[in-house]
Amino acid sequence: MAISYSGLSVELREVVLRDLPAALRACSPKGTVPVLVLPDGLVLEESRDIIDWALAQHDPDRWRPVVPVQQADLLALLNENDGRFKETLDRYKYAERYPEHPASYYRAGCEHFLDRLERQLARHDWLLGDSPGVADIAIFPFVRQFAHVDVDWFMQSPYPRLQDWLDRLAYSALFAGVMQKYTPWHDGDAVTVFP
């Protein structure tokens, strides 16, 4: 979403995680996505780094906070999202792999972060202000994953502001524009330009 928002174009290589191309492993031995290889050969292997790179190129609506307090709030939200929330979310999504607790246990563990997001949205239309920003775009995919584990539960949960926030992002033109289906890439295929 950040690449599209920034008006940038990159070569896209859609991969199937269970059948990673050798070219991906060569540039990123950890074998996860996303990976962005820059023209100078620098490899970005984390979503946050890719977002930062894209916004450093062009940030038309000022998604990146400039006020130190907002920068600190952003860092705290992203660290919690990428840390405890994501770890617990993975257990909730794949509860059968973690049979020591039922899925409801992991869902309850995720709710600490959802409570925090709901409180943020009680103060602003978006997580850190009155317009969307990095926090919204970086956290959105994970809340979307959480909601899709049990849609009925989520729609009846005590998070009306978070539900509205999720809908605004999920039905945005930006999200629709990046959620195209692509054929998995194989060595020798023609270049696909994204977006």
BELPE-V228575 format. One record per residue. N is the residue number from 1. RES is the residue in three letters. OMEGA is omega in whole degrees, 0 to 359 (999 if undefined). BURIAL is b if it has 24 or more other ideal C-beta (glycine too) atoms within 12 Angstrom, else e. Layout:
BEGIN
n res omega burial
N RES OMEGA BURIAL
N RES OMEGA BURIAL
END
This chain:
BEGIN
n res omega burial
1 MET 181 b
2 ALA 179 b
3 ILE 180 b
4 SER 179 b
5 TYR 183 b
6 SER 179 b
7 GLY 181 e
8 LEU 173 b
9 SER 177 e
10 VAL 172 b
11 GLU 180 e
12 LEU 174 b
13 ARG 178 b
14 GLU 180 e
15 VAL 172 b
16 VAL 188 e
17 LEU 180 e
18 ARG 180 e
19 ASP 185 e
20 LEU 177 b
21 PRO 178 b
22 ALA 180 e
23 ALA 178 e
24 LEU 179 b
25 ARG 180 e
26 ALA 181 e
27 CYS 181 b
28 SER 183 b
29 PRO 181 e
30 LYS 171 e
31 GLY 176 e
32 THR 176 e
33 VAL 3 b
34 PRO 173 b
35 VAL 176 b
36 LEU 177 b
37 VAL 182 e
38 LEU 182 e
39 PRO 180 e
40 ASP 178 e
41 GLY 177 e
42 LEU 181 e
43 VAL 176 e
44 LEU 186 b
45 GLU 181 e
46 GLU 179 e
47 SER 181 b
48 ARG 179 b
49 ASP 179 e
50 ILE 176 b
51 ILE 180 b
52 ASP 179 b
53 TRP 182 b
54 ALA 182 b
55 LEU 175 b
56 ALA 178 e
57 GLN 183 e
58 HIS 182 e
59 ASP 190 b
60 PRO 182 e
61 ASP 177 e
62 ARG 176 e
63 TRP 181 b
64 ARG 179 b
65 PRO 179 b
66 VAL 180 e
67 VAL 183 e
68 PRO 180 e
69 VAL 178 e
70 GLN 176 b
71 GLN 179 e
72 ALA 177 e
73 ASP 178 b
74 LEU 181 b
75 LEU 180 e
76 ALA 179 e
77 LEU 181 b
78 LEU 178 b
79 ASN 178 e
80 GLU 178 b
81 ASN 185 b
82 ASP 181 b
83 GLY 187 e
84 ARG 182 e
85 PHE 182 b
86 LYS 179 b
87 GLU 180 e
88 THR 177 b
89 LEU 178 b
90 ASP 178 e
91 ARG 178 b
92 TYR 180 b
93 LYS 185 b
94 TYR 186 e
95 ALA 180 e
96 GLU 177 e
97 ARG 183 e
98 TYR 189 e
99 PRO 179 e
100 GLU 177 e
101 HIS 175 e
102 PRO 180 e
103 ALA 181 b
104 SER 177 e
105 TYR 180 e
106 TYR 177 b
107 ARG 179 b
108 ALA 177 e
109 GLY 178 b
110 CYS 187 b
111 GLU 176 b
112 HIS 179 e
113 PHE 178 b
114 LEU 176 b
115 ASP 180 e
116 ARG 179 b
117 LEU 178 b
118 GLU 178 b
119 ARG 178 e
120 GLN 183 b
121 LEU 173 b
122 ALA 182 e
123 ARG 185 e
124 HIS 175 e
125 ASP 181 e
126 TRP 189 b
127 LEU 182 b
128 LEU 180 b
129 GLY 184 b
130 ASP 175 e
131 SER 182 e
132 PRO 180 b
133 GLY 182 b
134 VAL 182 b
135 ALA 182 b
136 ASP 184 b
137 ILE 182 b
138 ALA 184 b
139 ILE 182 b
140 PHE 183 b
141 PRO 182 b
142 PHE 176 b
143 VAL 177 b
144 ARG 177 b
145 GLN 179 b
146 PHE 183 b
147 ALA 184 b
148 HIS 177 e
149 VAL 178 b
150 ASP 186 e
151 VAL 181 e
152 ASP 179 e
153 TRP 183 e
154 PHE 183 b
155 MET 178 e
156 GLN 182 e
157 SER 181 b
158 PRO 182 e
159 TYR 183 b
160 PRO 180 e
161 ARG 179 b
162 LEU 177 b
163 GLN 179 b
164 ASP 178 e
165 TRP 179 b
166 LEU 179 b
167 ASP 181 e
168 ARG 179 b
169 LEU 183 b
170 ALA 181 b
171 TYR 179 e
172 SER 176 e
173 ALA 180 e
174 LEU 181 b
175 PHE 179 b
176 ALA 182 e
177 GLY 181 e
178 VAL 184 b
179 MET 176 e
180 GLN 176 e
181 LYS 179 e
182 TYR 176 e
183 THR 177 e
184 PRO 183 e
185 TRP 173 b
186 HIS 180 e
187 ASP 180 e
188 GLY 179 e
189 ASP 175 e
190 ALA 181 e
191 VAL 172 e
192 THR 180 e
193 VAL 179 e
194 PHE 355 b
195 PRO 999 b
END
